[in-house]
Amino acid sequence: MAANKPTPKAVLQRLRHGLLTQEASPQYDREAIIRFGAFVGSTIECYEKLPRAMDHARNLINSSAAGGPAIASGTVILADEMGRCKGRFSRSWHAPLGGVWGCMVFANTLLPEWRNFISLTAGVACCEVVREICGAMSYIRWVNDVLVGGQKLAGFLVETYTDPVHGEEFALVGFGINVNNTSFPPEIAGTATSLYQILGVEINLAEFTTSFLARLAFNFGILYHAEARKLKEEEFSGQQGRHLLLDRWLNLSDTLNKRVIYGFDVVTAPAYQAEVIGLDSSGGLILRLPNGSTKTEYGGEIRYLE
């Protein structure tokens, strides 16, 4: 990646000249979205190998808080491969050469009621890029797993971190996307896939990463633009008054009407079975239980039963 890496300029160009031409909705103020989202990828650090990108991000935040070089909001950390990366609940994430591994770190200035959308935003950005490459074969499983043919292509992990000196809160958006890698550990070999396995051809990693970051910038631009409009008591919503990001997520997800197993950690501690009947206004999963009652979950994860 060091010889053929995405650059902040390339990301902004893709956002400004390539991506927004595809967005025809009159609700989108293009210049405002660019302005609000351009912080994503403002700095891009590329490494041949890291133990874990989120640990590196925390080190950068701590160093900055202690008087070192300031960390730019929107900094993206990429590694060709990672040795000790982890997903939810400290599950190992296989990150060999060929994938897109890393995290984006930003000063989290969003109001509390908007922060649930951060997880949705990451999944939407990835799924949109994958659909550009292989059509309507990819879907989002709540909250933000990207699946193709029922197999997991990408996953995201959002964590908050507060610097120990000034108390500034940051959000770390970790991502793992299987692009050209083809081997997986035995425990996930039957449930994971990559773009190479789907298409049979290698993808240019720098081009893919640039497109992903541009999509991430676009969707974060919507998130911040929507908040700014809301604070001014101006209308900025999608169908039936929903948040525009929720609209975009619903258009890409196959989770509605699925029978699922839900659990905070569904792999080791599945809690109950239910049917997904919708999402609430902040992205919470509305589930119908076997006894007919409903419950809304804002954390945890699901696996499909069918």
Secondary structure, 3 states (H helix, E strand, C coil): CCCCCCCHHHHHHHHHHHHHHHCCCCCCCHHHHHHHHCCCCCCEEEEEEECCHHHHHHHHHHHHHCCCCCCCCCEEEEEEEECCCECHHHCECCCCCCCEEEEEEEECCCCHHHCCHHHHHHHHHHHHHHHHHHCCCEEEECCCEEEECCEEEEEEEEEEEECCCCCCEEEEEEEEECCCCCCCCCCCCCCECCHHHHHCCCCCHHHHHHHHHHHHHHHHHHHHHHHHHHHCCCCCCCHHHCCHHHHHHHHHECCCCCEEEEECCCCCCCCEEEEEEEECCCCCEEEECCCCCEEEECCCEEEECC
